[in-house]
Amino acid sequence: MALNQRGSDQNCHQHRRRHRKAAELQRSEPSLVQVSDVAMRWGFSRQSRFAQQYREQFGELPRETLHASAGG
């Protein structure tokens, strides 16, 4: 049971981390923030890998989230 709890805690941590990543883009001003800056803050040295994982998790590219936050 302890192993299941640990795995569950890790899944919760990863889930919260994903949502913080998206929330950062959603609340950012596109004229002031670049996706590459956000990717670096989340530990990605390659923006393409960040974009790929982001799209797999959220169904859109990070730049789409960023620009949608500004209304277009």
Predicted model as a PDB file, atoms N, CA, C, CB and O in Angstrom, pLDDT in the B-factor column:
MODEL        1                                                                  
ATOM      1  N   MET A   1       0.817  -1.193   0.000  1.00 43.00           N  
ATOM      2  CA  MET A   1       0.000   0.000   0.000  1.00 43.00           C  
ATOM      3  C   MET A   1       0.864   1.261   0.000  1.00 43.00           C  
ATOM      4  CB  MET A   1      -0.931  -0.004   1.201  1.00 43.00           C  
ATOM      5  O   MET A   1       0.486   2.266  -0.601  1.00 43.00           O  
ATOM      6  N   ALA A   2       1.983   1.219   0.646  1.00 51.00           N  
ATOM      7  CA  ALA A   2       2.862   2.388   0.684  1.00 51.00           C  
ATOM      8  C   ALA A   2       3.366   2.736  -0.713  1.00 51.00           C  
ATOM      9  CB  ALA A   2       4.047   2.137   1.626  1.00 51.00           C  
ATOM     10  O   ALA A   2       3.507   3.913  -1.044  1.00 51.00           O  
ATOM     11  N   LEU A   3       3.638   1.721  -1.535  1.00 50.00           N  
ATOM     12  CA  LEU A   3       4.086   1.987  -2.891  1.00 50.00           C  
ATOM     13  C   LEU A   3       2.979   2.635  -3.712  1.00 50.00           C  
ATOM     14  CB  LEU A   3       4.554   0.700  -3.557  1.00 50.00           C  
ATOM     15  O   LEU A   3       3.251   3.540  -4.501  1.00 50.00           O  
ATOM     16  N   ASN A   4       1.751   2.196  -3.544  1.00 56.00           N  
ATOM     17  CA  ASN A   4       0.629   2.808  -4.250  1.00 56.00           C  
ATOM     18  C   ASN A   4       0.455   4.255  -3.839  1.00 56.00           C  
ATOM     19  CB  ASN A   4      -0.657   2.033  -3.990  1.00 56.00           C  
ATOM     20  O   ASN A   4       0.204   5.118  -4.680  1.00 56.00           O  
ATOM     21  N   GLN A   5       0.585   4.523  -2.559  1.00 59.00           N  
ATOM     22  CA  GLN A   5       0.455   5.896  -2.053  1.00 59.00           C  
ATOM     23  C   GLN A   5       1.540   6.781  -2.643  1.00 59.00           C  
ATOM     24  CB  GLN A   5       0.528   5.922  -0.512  1.00 59.00           C  
ATOM     25  O   GLN A   5       1.271   7.912  -3.046  1.00 59.00           O  
ATOM     26  N   ARG A   6       2.762   6.271  -2.693  1.00 61.00           N  
ATOM     27  CA  ARG A   6       3.876   7.041  -3.245  1.00 61.00           C  
ATOM     28  C   ARG A   6       3.640   7.330  -4.722  1.00 61.00           C  
ATOM     29  CB  ARG A   6       5.207   6.287  -3.054  1.00 61.00           C  
ATOM     30  O   ARG A   6       3.861   8.453  -5.176  1.00 61.00           O  
ATOM     31  N   GLY A   7       3.198   6.337  -5.468  1.00 61.00           N  
ATOM     32  CA  GLY A   7       2.905   6.538  -6.883  1.00 61.00           C  
ATOM     33  C   GLY A   7       1.795   7.544  -7.077  1.00 61.00           C  
ATOM     34  O   GLY A   7       1.847   8.372  -7.986  1.00 61.00           O  
ATOM     35  N   SER A   8       0.790   7.473  -6.221  1.00 70.00           N  
ATOM     36  CA  SER A   8      -0.323   8.415  -6.291  1.00 70.00           C  
ATOM     37  C   SER A   8       0.139   9.837  -5.982  1.00 70.00           C  
ATOM     38  CB  SER A   8      -1.434   8.000  -5.322  1.00 70.00           C  
ATOM     39  O   SER A   8      -0.288  10.786  -6.639  1.00 70.00           O  
ATOM     40  N   ASP A   9       0.999   9.984  -4.997  1.00 78.00           N  
ATOM     41  CA  ASP A   9       1.547  11.301  -4.663  1.00 78.00           C  
ATOM     42  C   ASP A   9       2.350  11.872  -5.825  1.00 78.00           C  
ATOM     43  CB  ASP A   9       2.426  11.213  -3.411  1.00 78.00           C  
ATOM     44  O   ASP A   9       2.266  13.066  -6.110  1.00 78.00           O  
ATOM     45  N   GLN A  10       3.123  11.031  -6.491  1.00 74.00           N  
ATOM     46  CA  GLN A  10       3.910  11.491  -7.636  1.00 74.00           C  
ATOM     47  C   GLN A  10       2.992  11.917  -8.772  1.00 74.00           C  
ATOM     48  CB  GLN A  10       4.875  10.389  -8.114  1.00 74.00           C  
ATOM     49  O   GLN A  10       3.253  12.925  -9.429  1.00 74.00           O  
ATOM     50  N   ASN A  11       1.921  11.166  -9.016  1.00 72.00           N  
ATOM     51  CA  ASN A  11       0.972  11.534 -10.065  1.00 72.00           C  
ATOM     52  C   ASN A  11       0.308  12.867  -9.753  1.00 72.00           C  
ATOM     53  CB  ASN A  11      -0.090  10.445 -10.235  1.00 72.00           C  
ATOM     54  O   ASN A  11       0.130  13.696 -10.645  1.00 72.00           O  
ATOM     55  N   CYS A  12      -0.056  13.076  -8.508  1.00 76.00           N  
ATOM     56  CA  CYS A  12      -0.663  14.349  -8.107  1.00 76.00           C  
ATOM     57  C   CYS A  12       0.317  15.501  -8.306  1.00 76.00           C  
ATOM     58  CB  CYS A  12      -1.120  14.290  -6.637  1.00 76.00           C  
ATOM     59  O   CYS A  12      -0.058  16.574  -8.780  1.00 76.00           O  
ATOM     60  N   HIS A  13       1.562  15.269  -7.943  1.00 72.00           N  
ATOM     61  CA  HIS A  13       2.589  16.302  -8.115  1.00 72.00           C  
ATOM     62  C   HIS A  13       2.754  16.646  -9.593  1.00 72.00           C  
ATOM     63  CB  HIS A  13       3.938  15.834  -7.522  1.00 72.00           C  
ATOM     64  O   HIS A  13       2.827  17.822  -9.950  1.00 72.00           O  
ATOM     65  N   GLN A  14       2.812  15.634 -10.450  1.00 73.00           N  
ATOM     66  CA  GLN A  14       2.968  15.875 -11.883  1.00 73.00           C  
ATOM     67  C   GLN A  14       1.751  16.597 -12.444  1.00 73.00           C  
ATOM     68  CB  GLN A  14       3.192  14.554 -12.629  1.00 73.00           C  
ATOM     69  O   GLN A  14       1.891  17.485 -13.285  1.00 73.00           O  
ATOM     70  N   HIS A  15       0.580  16.232 -11.996  1.00 70.00           N  
ATOM     71  CA  HIS A  15      -0.651  16.868 -12.453  1.00 70.00           C  
ATOM     72  C   HIS A  15      -0.669  18.354 -12.078  1.00 70.00           C  
ATOM     73  CB  HIS A  15      -1.875  16.152 -11.857  1.00 70.00           C  
ATOM     74  O   HIS A  15      -0.996  19.206 -12.903  1.00 70.00           O  
ATOM     75  N   ARG A  16      -0.313  18.651 -10.825  1.00 77.00           N  
ATOM     76  CA  ARG A  16      -0.262  20.050 -10.374  1.00 77.00           C  
ATOM     77  C   ARG A  16       0.784  20.830 -11.156  1.00 77.00           C  
ATOM     78  CB  ARG A  16       0.043  20.125  -8.865  1.00 77.00           C  
ATOM     79  O   ARG A  16       0.562  21.991 -11.501  1.00 77.00           O  
ATOM     80  N   ARG A  17       1.906  20.215 -11.435  1.00 77.00           N  
ATOM     81  CA  ARG A  17       2.984  20.867 -12.184  1.00 77.00           C  
ATOM     82  C   ARG A  17       2.524  21.209 -13.602  1.00 77.00           C  
ATOM     83  CB  ARG A  17       4.234  19.961 -12.233  1.00 77.00           C  
ATOM     84  O   ARG A  17       2.821  22.290 -14.109  1.00 77.00           O  
ATOM     85  N   ARG A  18       1.810  20.301 -14.229  1.00 75.00           N  
ATOM     86  CA  ARG A  18       1.294  20.544 -15.575  1.00 75.00           C  
ATOM     87  C   ARG A  18       0.334  21.729 -15.582  1.00 75.00           C  
ATOM     88  CB  ARG A  18       0.591  19.290 -16.116  1.00 75.00           C  
ATOM     89  O   ARG A  18       0.373  22.575 -16.475  1.00 75.00           O  
ATOM     90  N   HIS A  19      -0.516  21.771 -14.581  1.00 72.00           N  
ATOM     91  CA  HIS A  19      -1.489  22.862 -14.538  1.00 72.00           C  
ATOM     92  C   HIS A  19      -0.834  24.209 -14.244  1.00 72.00           C  
ATOM     93  CB  HIS A  19      -2.548  22.571 -13.492  1.00 72.00           C  
ATOM     94  O   HIS A  19      -1.290  25.239 -14.739  1.00 72.00           O  
ATOM     95  N   ARG A  20       0.207  24.208 -13.460  1.00 82.00           N  
ATOM     96  CA  ARG A  20       0.940  25.459 -13.214  1.00 82.00           C  
ATOM     97  C   ARG A  20       1.610  25.951 -14.490  1.00 82.00           C  
ATOM     98  CB  ARG A  20       1.996  25.262 -12.105  1.00 82.00           C  
ATOM     99  O   ARG A  20       1.675  27.154 -14.744  1.00 82.00           O  
ATOM    100  N   LYS A  21       2.104  25.019 -15.285  1.00 82.00           N  
ATOM    101  CA  LYS A  21       2.732  25.357 -16.564  1.00 82.00           C  
ATOM    102  C   LYS A  21       1.713  26.053 -17.472  1.00 82.00           C  
ATOM    103  CB  LYS A  21       3.299  24.082 -17.255  1.00 82.00           C  
ATOM    104  O   LYS A  21       2.000  27.100 -18.053  1.00 82.00           O  
ATOM    105  N   ALA A  22       0.539  25.468 -17.584  1.00 82.00           N  
ATOM    106  CA  ALA A  22      -0.513  26.053 -18.425  1.00 82.00           C  
ATOM    107  C   ALA A  22      -0.989  27.375 -17.842  1.00 82.00           C  
ATOM    108  CB  ALA A  22      -1.699  25.079 -18.568  1.00 82.00           C  
ATOM    109  O   ALA A  22      -1.218  28.334 -18.580  1.00 82.00           O  
ATOM    110  N   ALA A  23      -1.139  27.432 -16.536  1.00 86.00           N  
ATOM    111  CA  ALA A  23      -1.617  28.659 -15.893  1.00 86.00           C  
ATOM    112  C   ALA A  23      -0.642  29.803 -16.117  1.00 86.00           C  
ATOM    113  CB  ALA A  23      -1.827  28.435 -14.391  1.00 86.00           C  
ATOM    114  O   ALA A  23      -1.062  30.946 -16.300  1.00 86.00           O  
ATOM    115  N   GLU A  24       0.644  29.514 -16.105  1.00 88.00           N  
ATOM    116  CA  GLU A  24       1.634  30.564 -16.342  1.00 88.00           C  
ATOM    117  C   GLU A  24       1.446  31.161 -17.734  1.00 88.00           C  
ATOM    118  CB  GLU A  24       3.066  30.008 -16.183  1.00 88.00           C  
ATOM    119  O   GLU A  24       1.507  32.379 -17.903  1.00 88.00           O  
ATOM    120  N   LEU A  25       1.221  30.314 -18.718  1.00 89.00           N  
ATOM    121  CA  LEU A  25       1.007  30.816 -20.076  1.00 89.00           C  
ATOM    122  C   LEU A  25      -0.316  31.563 -20.189  1.00 89.00           C  
ATOM    123  CB  LEU A  25       1.043  29.664 -21.080  1.00 89.00           C  
ATOM    124  O   LEU A  25      -0.397  32.578 -20.881  1.00 89.00           O  
ATOM    125  N   GLN A  26      -1.351  31.071 -19.517  1.00 89.00           N  
ATOM    126  CA  GLN A  26      -2.673  31.686 -19.606  1.00 89.00           C  
ATOM    127  C   GLN A  26      -2.694  33.083 -19.017  1.00 89.00           C  
ATOM    128  CB  GLN A  26      -3.696  30.825 -18.908  1.00 89.00           C  
ATOM    129  O   GLN A  26      -3.433  33.945 -19.493  1.00 89.00           O  
ATOM    130  N   ARG A  27      -1.902  33.315 -17.997  1.00 90.00           N  
ATOM    131  CA  ARG A  27      -1.939  34.629 -17.338  1.00 90.00           C  
ATOM    132  C   ARG A  27      -0.837  35.576 -17.829  1.00 90.00           C  
ATOM    133  CB  ARG A  27      -1.817  34.450 -15.835  1.00 90.00           C  
ATOM    134  O   ARG A  27      -0.710  36.696 -17.333  1.00 90.00           O  
ATOM    135  N   SER A  28      -0.050  35.125 -18.795  1.00 90.00           N  
ATOM    136  CA  SER A  28       1.058  35.925 -19.297  1.00 90.00           C  
ATOM    137  C   SER A  28       0.614  36.879 -20.400  1.00 90.00           C  
ATOM    138  CB  SER A  28       2.163  35.022 -19.809  1.00 90.00           C  
ATOM    139  O   SER A  28      -0.344  36.615 -21.126  1.00 90.00           O  
ATOM    140  N   GLU A  29       1.318  37.969 -20.504  1.00 91.00           N  
ATOM    141  CA  GLU A  29       1.093  38.956 -21.560  1.00 91.00           C  
ATOM    142  C   GLU A  29       2.003  38.598 -22.738  1.00 91.00           C  
ATOM    143  CB  GLU A  29       1.371  40.425 -21.047  1.00 91.00           C  
ATOM    144  O   GLU A  29       3.226  38.655 -22.610  1.00 91.00           O  
ATOM    145  N   PRO A  30       1.415  38.227 -23.892  1.00 91.00           N  
ATOM    146  CA  PRO A  30       2.234  37.786 -25.029  1.00 91.00           C  
ATOM    147  C   PRO A  30       3.298  38.780 -25.483  1.00 91.00           C  
ATOM    148  CB  PRO A  30       1.349  37.485 -26.177  1.00 91.00           C  
ATOM    149  O   PRO A  30       4.334  38.377 -26.012  1.00 91.00           O  
ATOM    150  N   SER A  31       3.057  40.053 -25.286  1.00 91.00           N  
ATOM    151  CA  SER A  31       4.058  41.033 -25.710  1.00 91.00           C  
ATOM    152  C   SER A  31       5.248  41.088 -24.749  1.00 91.00           C  
ATOM    153  CB  SER A  31       3.422  42.414 -25.824  1.00 91.00           C  
ATOM    154  O   SER A  31       6.284  41.670 -25.071  1.00 91.00           O  
ATOM    155  N   LEU A  32       5.096  40.485 -23.580  1.00 93.00           N  
ATOM    156  CA  LEU A  32       6.154  40.531 -22.574  1.00 93.00           C  
ATOM    157  C   LEU A  32       6.822  39.183 -22.311  1.00 93.00           C  
ATOM    158  CB  LEU A  32       5.597  41.055 -21.296  1.00 93.00           C  
ATOM    159  O   LEU A  32       7.911  39.130 -21.740  1.00 93.00           O  
ATOM    160  N   VAL A  33       6.174  38.098 -22.725  1.00 90.00           N  
ATOM    161  CA  VAL A  33       6.652  36.754 -22.398  1.00 90.00           C  
ATOM    162  C   VAL A  33       6.823  35.943 -23.672  1.00 90.00           C  
ATOM    163  CB  VAL A  33       5.679  36.041 -21.431  1.00 90.00           C  
ATOM    164  O   VAL A  33       6.003  36.016 -24.587  1.00 90.00           O  
ATOM    165  N   GLN A  34       7.890  35.177 -23.714  1.00 93.00           N  
ATOM    166  CA  GLN A  34       8.103  34.257 -24.826  1.00 93.00           C  
ATOM    167  C   GLN A  34       7.968  32.830 -24.306  1.00 93.00           C  
ATOM    168  CB  GLN A  34       9.500  34.482 -25.490  1.00 93.00           C  
ATOM    169  O   GLN A  34       8.323  32.535 -23.165  1.00 93.00           O  
ATOM    170  N   VAL A  35       7.454  31.961 -25.152  1.00 92.00           N  
ATOM    171  CA  VAL A  35       7.292  30.560 -24.769  1.00 92.00           C  
ATOM    172  C   VAL A  35       8.638  29.969 -24.352  1.00 92.00           C  
ATOM    173  CB  VAL A  35       6.680  29.743 -25.932  1.00 92.00           C  
ATOM    174  O   VAL A  35       8.699  29.163 -23.423  1.00 92.00           O  
ATOM    175  N   SER A  36       9.699  30.357 -25.019  1.00 93.00           N  
ATOM    176  CA  SER A  36      11.018  29.816 -24.669  1.00 93.00           C  
ATOM    177  C   SER A  36      11.406  30.165 -23.234  1.00 93.00           C  
ATOM    178  CB  SER A  36      12.081  30.344 -25.636  1.00 93.00           C  
ATOM    179  O   SER A  36      12.062  29.367 -22.565  1.00 93.00           O  
ATOM    180  N   ASP A  37      11.014  31.343 -22.751  1.00 91.00           N  
ATOM    181  CA  ASP A  37      11.291  31.727 -21.361  1.00 91.00           C  
ATOM    182  C   ASP A  37      10.555  30.807 -20.391  1.00 91.00           C  
ATOM    183  CB  ASP A  37      10.884  33.197 -21.111  1.00 91.00           C  
ATOM    184  O   ASP A  37      11.118  30.353 -19.395  1.00 91.00           O  
ATOM    185  N   VAL A  38       9.294  30.543 -20.697  1.00 90.00           N  
ATOM    186  CA  VAL A  38       8.492  29.663 -19.843  1.00 90.00           C  
ATOM    187  C   VAL A  38       9.076  28.253 -19.877  1.00 90.00           C  
ATOM    188  CB  VAL A  38       7.001  29.650 -20.298  1.00 90.00           C  
ATOM    189  O   VAL A  38       9.179  27.599 -18.840  1.00 90.00           O  
ATOM    190  N   ALA A  39       9.454  27.787 -21.051  1.00 90.00           N  
ATOM    191  CA  ALA A  39      10.053  26.455 -21.181  1.00 90.00           C  
ATOM    192  C   ALA A  39      11.311  26.336 -20.319  1.00 90.00           C  
ATOM    193  CB  ALA A  39      10.390  26.159 -22.657  1.00 90.00           C  
ATOM    194  O   ALA A  39      11.503  25.337 -19.625  1.00 90.00           O  
ATOM    195  N   MET A  40      12.154  27.346 -20.365  1.00 90.00           N  
ATOM    196  CA  MET A  40      13.385  27.318 -19.556  1.00 90.00           C  
ATOM    197  C   MET A  40      13.064  27.282 -18.065  1.00 90.00           C  
ATOM    198  CB  MET A  40      14.264  28.542 -19.872  1.00 90.00           C  
ATOM    199  O   MET A  40      13.709  26.556 -17.308  1.00 90.00           O  
ATOM    200  N   ARG A  41      12.075  28.061 -17.640  1.00 88.00           N  
ATOM    201  CA  ARG A  41      11.694  28.052 -16.219  1.00 88.00           C  
ATOM    202  C   ARG A  41      11.198  26.681 -15.771  1.00 88.00           C  
ATOM    203  CB  ARG A  41      10.614  29.100 -15.954  1.00 88.00           C  
ATOM    204  O   ARG A  41      11.348  26.320 -14.604  1.00 88.00           O  
ATOM    205  N   TRP A  42      10.606  25.914 -16.689  1.00 86.00           N  
ATOM    206  CA  TRP A  42      10.091  24.590 -16.360  1.00 86.00           C  
ATOM    207  C   TRP A  42      11.120  23.493 -16.615  1.00 86.00           C  
ATOM    208  CB  TRP A  42       8.834  24.310 -17.157  1.00 86.00           C  
ATOM    209  O   TRP A  42      10.793  22.307 -16.570  1.00 86.00           O  
ATOM    210  N   GLY A  43      12.375  23.892 -16.885  1.00 87.00           N  
ATOM    211  CA  GLY A  43      13.462  22.925 -16.974  1.00 87.00           C  
ATOM    212  C   GLY A  43      13.688  22.320 -18.347  1.00 87.00           C  
ATOM    213  O   GLY A  43      14.380  21.309 -18.467  1.00 87.00           O  
ATOM    214  N   PHE A  44      13.118  22.918 -19.385  1.00 88.00           N  
ATOM    215  CA  PHE A  44      13.312  22.417 -20.747  1.00 88.00           C  
ATOM    216  C   PHE A  44      14.399  23.245 -21.424  1.00 88.00           C  
ATOM    217  CB  PHE A  44      11.980  22.472 -21.566  1.00 88.00           C  
ATOM    218  O   PHE A  44      14.292  24.467 -21.517  1.00 88.00           O  
ATOM    219  N   SER A  45      15.429  22.580 -21.887  1.00 90.00           N  
ATOM    220  CA  SER A  45      16.474  23.295 -22.614  1.00 90.00           C  
ATOM    221  C   SER A  45      16.125  23.399 -24.096  1.00 90.00           C  
ATOM    222  CB  SER A  45      17.829  22.597 -22.434  1.00 90.00           C  
ATOM    223  O   SER A  45      16.680  24.226 -24.818  1.00 90.00           O  
ATOM    224  N   ARG A  46      15.196  22.546 -24.540  1.00 90.00           N  
ATOM    225  CA  ARG A  46      14.765  22.584 -25.945  1.00 90.00           C  
ATOM    226  C   ARG A  46      13.290  22.966 -26.009  1.00 90.00           C  
ATOM    227  CB  ARG A  46      15.006  21.207 -26.643  1.00 90.00           C  
ATOM    228  O   ARG A  46      12.429  22.249 -25.500  1.00 90.00           O  
ATOM    229  N   GLN A  47      13.012  24.090 -26.634  1.00 90.00           N  
ATOM    230  CA  GLN A  47      11.640  24.569 -26.744  1.00 90.00           C  
ATOM    231  C   GLN A  47      10.765  23.580 -27.514  1.00 90.00           C  
ATOM    232  CB  GLN A  47      11.612  25.936 -27.426  1.00 90.00           C  
ATOM    233  O   GLN A  47       9.579  23.440 -27.217  1.00 90.00           O  
ATOM    234  N   SER A  48      11.340  22.902 -28.492  1.00 92.00           N  
ATOM    235  CA  SER A  48      10.560  21.951 -29.281  1.00 92.00           C  
ATOM    236  C   SER A  48      10.038  20.804 -28.417  1.00 92.00           C  
ATOM    237  CB  SER A  48      11.405  21.398 -30.429  1.00 92.00           C  
ATOM    238  O   SER A  48       8.916  20.337 -28.616  1.00 92.00           O  
ATOM    239  N   ARG A  49      10.837  20.355 -27.472  1.00 90.00           N  
ATOM    240  CA  ARG A  49      10.405  19.275 -26.557  1.00 90.00           C  
ATOM    241  C   ARG A  49       9.314  19.789 -25.632  1.00 90.00           C  
ATOM    242  CB  ARG A  49      11.605  18.731 -25.722  1.00 90.00           C  
ATOM    243  O   ARG A  49       8.338  19.083 -25.377  1.00 90.00           O  
ATOM    244  N   PHE A  50       9.462  20.986 -25.136  1.00 90.00           N  
ATOM    245  CA  PHE A  50       8.435  21.603 -24.299  1.00 90.00           C  
ATOM    246  C   PHE A  50       7.123  21.688 -25.072  1.00 90.00           C  
ATOM    247  CB  PHE A  50       8.879  23.011 -23.827  1.00 90.00           C  
ATOM    248  O   PHE A  50       6.071  21.314 -24.555  1.00 90.00           O  
ATOM    249  N   ALA A  51       7.183  22.180 -26.313  1.00 92.00           N  
ATOM    250  CA  ALA A  51       5.982  22.335 -27.128  1.00 92.00           C  
ATOM    251  C   ALA A  51       5.327  20.985 -27.403  1.00 92.00           C  
ATOM    252  CB  ALA A  51       6.319  23.036 -28.447  1.00 92.00           C  
ATOM    253  O   ALA A  51       4.102  20.870 -27.379  1.00 92.00           O  
ATOM    254  N   GLN A  52       6.130  19.976 -27.661  1.00 91.00           N  
ATOM    255  CA  GLN A  52       5.601  18.645 -27.935  1.00 91.00           C  
ATOM    256  C   GLN A  52       4.870  18.093 -26.700  1.00 91.00           C  
ATOM    257  CB  GLN A  52       6.743  17.689 -28.362  1.00 91.00           C  
ATOM    258  O   GLN A  52       3.742  17.614 -26.812  1.00 91.00           O  
ATOM    259  N   GLN A  53       5.496  18.158 -25.551  1.00 89.00           N  
ATOM    260  CA  GLN A  53       4.874  17.644 -24.336  1.00 89.00           C  
ATOM    261  C   GLN A  53       3.648  18.472 -23.959  1.00 89.00           C  
ATOM    262  CB  GLN A  53       5.884  17.636 -23.183  1.00 89.00           C  
ATOM    263  O   GLN A  53       2.640  17.926 -23.510  1.00 89.00           O  
ATOM    264  N   TYR A  54       3.735  19.763 -24.137  1.00 89.00           N  
ATOM    265  CA  TYR A  54       2.609  20.639 -23.821  1.00 89.00           C  
ATOM    266  C   TYR A  54       1.405  20.276 -24.689  1.00 89.00           C  
ATOM    267  CB  TYR A  54       2.996  22.123 -24.025  1.00 89.00           C  
ATOM    268  O   TYR A  54       0.282  20.171 -24.196  1.00 89.00           O  
ATOM    269  N   ARG A  55       1.648  20.087 -25.969  1.00 92.00           N  
ATOM    270  CA  ARG A  55       0.553  19.733 -26.882  1.00 92.00           C  
ATOM    271  C   ARG A  55      -0.063  18.384 -26.526  1.00 92.00           C  
ATOM    272  CB  ARG A  55       1.055  19.707 -28.327  1.00 92.00           C  
ATOM    273  O   ARG A  55      -1.280  18.214 -26.603  1.00 92.00           O  
ATOM    274  N   GLU A  56       0.773  17.431 -26.139  1.00 89.00           N  
ATOM    275  CA  GLU A  56       0.272  16.116 -25.716  1.00 89.00           C  
ATOM    276  C   GLU A  56      -0.608  16.245 -24.473  1.00 89.00           C  
ATOM    277  CB  GLU A  56       1.446  15.155 -25.436  1.00 89.00           C  
ATOM    278  O   GLU A  56      -1.598  15.526 -24.340  1.00 89.00           O  
ATOM    279  N   GLN A  57      -0.259  17.140 -23.579  1.00 87.00           N  
ATOM    280  CA  GLN A  57      -0.984  17.294 -22.316  1.00 87.00           C  
ATOM    281  C   GLN A  57      -2.232  18.152 -22.439  1.00 87.00           C  
ATOM    282  CB  GLN A  57      -0.078  17.887 -21.282  1.00 87.00           C  
ATOM    283  O   GLN A  57      -3.234  17.880 -21.778  1.00 87.00           O  
ATOM    284  N   PHE A  58      -2.188  19.189 -23.277  1.00 88.00           N  
ATOM    285  CA  PHE A  58      -3.261  20.182 -23.302  1.00 88.00           C  
ATOM    286  C   PHE A  58      -3.983  20.305 -24.639  1.00 88.00           C  
ATOM    287  CB  PHE A  58      -2.709  21.504 -22.934  1.00 88.00           C  
ATOM    288  O   PHE A  58      -4.974  21.028 -24.735  1.00 88.00           O  
ATOM    289  N   GLY A  59      -3.504  19.611 -25.673  1.00 93.00           N  
ATOM    290  CA  GLY A  59      -4.192  19.610 -26.947  1.00 93.00           C  
ATOM    291  C   GLY A  59      -3.984  20.852 -27.794  1.00 93.00           C  
ATOM    292  O   GLY A  59      -4.680  21.047 -28.791  1.00 93.00           O  
ATOM    293  N   GLU A  60      -3.052  21.678 -27.417  1.00 94.00           N  
ATOM    294  CA  GLU A  60      -2.706  22.852 -28.214  1.00 94.00           C  
ATOM    295  C   GLU A  60      -1.261  23.221 -27.939  1.00 94.00           C  
ATOM    296  CB  GLU A  60      -3.650  24.046 -27.901  1.00 94.00           C  
ATOM    297  O   GLU A  60      -0.675  22.795 -26.944  1.00 94.00           O  
ATOM    298  N   LEU A  61      -0.699  24.010 -28.825  1.00 94.00           N  
ATOM    299  CA  LEU A  61       0.681  24.454 -28.638  1.00 94.00           C  
ATOM    300  C   LEU A  61       0.737  25.544 -27.569  1.00 94.00           C  
ATOM    301  CB  LEU A  61       1.276  24.971 -29.971  1.00 94.00           C  
ATOM    302  O   LEU A  61      -0.236  26.275 -27.383  1.00 94.00           O  
ATOM    303  N   PRO A  62       1.856  25.660 -26.871  1.00 93.00           N  
ATOM    304  CA  PRO A  62       1.963  26.680 -25.836  1.00 93.00           C  
ATOM    305  C   PRO A  62       1.731  28.100 -26.377  1.00 93.00           C  
ATOM    306  CB  PRO A  62       3.326  26.597 -25.183  1.00 93.00           C  
ATOM    307  O   PRO A  62       1.159  28.937 -25.677  1.00 93.00           O  
ATOM    308  N   ARG A  63       2.160  28.375 -27.591  1.00 93.00           N  
ATOM    309  CA  ARG A  63       1.950  29.716 -28.144  1.00 93.00           C  
ATOM    310  C   ARG A  63       0.467  29.990 -28.366  1.00 93.00           C  
ATOM    311  CB  ARG A  63       2.718  29.880 -29.464  1.00 93.00           C  
ATOM    312  O   ARG A  63       0.022  31.134 -28.273  1.00 93.00           O  
ATOM    313  N   GLU A  64      -0.300  28.937 -28.659  1.00 94.00           N  
ATOM    314  CA  GLU A  64      -1.739  29.102 -28.811  1.00 94.00           C  
ATOM    315  C   GLU A  64      -2.389  29.476 -27.485  1.00 94.00           C  
ATOM    316  CB  GLU A  64      -2.365  27.825 -29.363  1.00 94.00           C  
ATOM    317  O   GLU A  64      -3.281  30.323 -27.442  1.00 94.00           O  
ATOM    318  N   THR A  65      -1.942  28.842 -26.403  1.00 92.00           N  
ATOM    319  CA  THR A  65      -2.443  29.186 -25.076  1.00 92.00           C  
ATOM    320  C   THR A  65      -2.060  30.622 -24.734  1.00 92.00           C  
ATOM    321  CB  THR A  65      -1.893  28.209 -24.010  1.00 92.00           C  
ATOM    322  O   THR A  65      -2.884  31.389 -24.236  1.00 92.00           O  
ATOM    323  N   LEU A  66      -0.823  30.974 -25.001  1.00 92.00           N  
ATOM    324  CA  LEU A  66      -0.331  32.311 -24.696  1.00 92.00           C  
ATOM    325  C   LEU A  66      -1.130  33.374 -25.432  1.00 92.00           C  
ATOM    326  CB  LEU A  66       1.143  32.425 -25.053  1.00 92.00           C  
ATOM    327  O   LEU A  66      -1.545  34.362 -24.826  1.00 92.00           O  
ATOM    328  N   HIS A  67      -1.348  33.190 -26.713  1.00 90.00           N  
ATOM    329  CA  HIS A  67      -2.064  34.196 -27.493  1.00 90.00           C  
ATOM    330  C   HIS A  67      -3.560  34.209 -27.196  1.00 90.00           C  
ATOM    331  CB  HIS A  67      -1.841  33.956 -28.969  1.00 90.00           C  
ATOM    332  O   HIS A  67      -4.201  35.254 -27.301  1.00 90.00           O  
ATOM    333  N   ALA A  68      -4.118  33.067 -26.830  1.00 90.00           N  
ATOM    334  CA  ALA A  68      -5.534  33.011 -26.453  1.00 90.00           C  
ATOM    335  C   ALA A  68      -5.765  33.805 -25.163  1.00 90.00           C  
ATOM    336  CB  ALA A  68      -5.998  31.537 -26.275  1.00 90.00           C  
ATOM    337  O   ALA A  68      -6.840  34.364 -24.949  1.00 90.00           O  
ATOM    338  N   SER A  69      -4.745  33.843 -24.314  1.00 74.00           N  
ATOM    339  CA  SER A  69      -4.887  34.577 -23.050  1.00 74.00           C  
ATOM    340  C   SER A  69      -5.042  36.074 -23.293  1.00 74.00           C  
ATOM    341  CB  SER A  69      -3.677  34.319 -22.142  1.00 74.00           C  
ATOM    342  O   SER A  69      -5.568  36.799 -22.449  1.00 74.00           O  
ATOM    343  N   ALA A  70      -4.577  36.528 -24.457  1.00 71.00           N  
ATOM    344  CA  ALA A  70      -4.678  37.947 -24.793  1.00 71.00           C  
ATOM    345  C   ALA A  70      -5.906  38.228 -25.666  1.00 71.00           C  
ATOM    346  CB  ALA A  70      -3.405  38.410 -25.511  1.00 71.00           C  
ATOM    347  O   ALA A  70      -6.115  39.347 -26.133  1.00 71.00           O  
ATOM    348  N   GLY A  71      -6.703  37.189 -25.869  1.00 64.00           N  
ATOM    349  CA  GLY A  71      -7.910  37.362 -26.655  1.00 64.00           C  
ATOM    350  C   GLY A  71      -7.690  37.231 -28.146  1.00 64.00           C  
ATOM    351  O   GLY A  71      -8.508  37.715 -28.928  1.00 64.00           O  
ATOM    352  N   GLY A  72      -6.618  36.595 -28.562  1.00 52.00           N  
ATOM    353  CA  GLY A  72      -6.470  36.387 -29.983  1.00 52.00           C  
ATOM    354  C   GLY A  72      -5.082  36.293 -30.412  1.00 52.00           C  
ATOM    355  O   GLY A  72      -4.814  36.115 -31.600  1.00 52.00           O  
TER     356      GLY A  72                                                      
ENDMDL                                                                          
END                                                                             
